[in-house]
């Protein structure tokens, strides 16, 4: 690098017209400072560039799927400008061969299903849970539990089923294997969860109130449902509680300001993550920037309207739909009026 002291001076700085020594020293000091700043900026740029490339490489470990509609899927709901964005979050627990055979399907079912609506102003996020046994139309397969769509046709059919039922388009989808939840929580150093009701499962005691959980404890917590009087409905509440704990930790200064922890988090969950092809690393960065002002108090948790447990003509236990209630939710989603909907329906399901 050229010594700033040897830089050619402007033409009007000839020997017969030199500035006073004090001025010259000041200008040389400024040149040296400018050179140091340039080096620092270049160095920081290289560090940031390498860091972002590292995050991108980690994120690329995920599985990518194309979301398409088949002939039996019907028309996709129309997108409406100014209506916000919708994301589908799926949590999958791979079925054992014995469980799959008993339920008449193969593969995995989405035991966690949440529709995330981001308001058009990017200031509020509404997270709505679906009961896993909600009895809906699954394109090409007739009436069945909503979580069976993943087993019948993968992530694409799960998206189509939810789009048809809610009447709004899904912009992006992300599915995480339950093994990834354990790794994610541990990568974050544990999360604080607001336990709705006390219970014991898997050798762990869960006590009503705020409780710190590691990955194994959180995974057991979100899986349990059989010992609750409300079964799947209570499990939905527990899943939302863990999701809130994860989001709180993810958007905390401790995580976002720690490149090492953020990189470790992405590297840990990517192998267990499946997304649509449009949810690229650059799209994730754009999403993160658009939601940079969102805090935990801006997240609102709901459940889809339903008519409670019922039995099909074949004797299967399912959760019935509530079409009248769903029409109200559909309108709120289409018109980006989820704030009003939440104020009127929070805690009613």
Secondary structure, DSSP 8 states (H G I E B T S, - for coil): ---GGGS---TT--GGG---HHHHHHHHHHHHHHHHHHHHHHHHHHHHHHHHHHHHHHHTTSEEE-----TTS-------TTS-EEEEEEEEEE--HHHHHHHT--SEEEEEEEEEEE-TTSS-EEEEE--TTBEEEETTTEEEETTHHHHHHHHHHHHHHHHHHHSS---EEEEEEHHHHHHHHHHTT-EEEEESS-EEETTEEE-SEEEEE-HHHHHHHHH--TTSTTTHHHHHHHHHHHHHHHHHHHTSHHHHT-HHHHHHHHHHHHTTEEEETT--HHHHHHHHHHTTT--GGGEEEEE--EEEEEE-TTS-EEEEE-HHHHHHHHHHHHTT-HHHHHHHHTT--
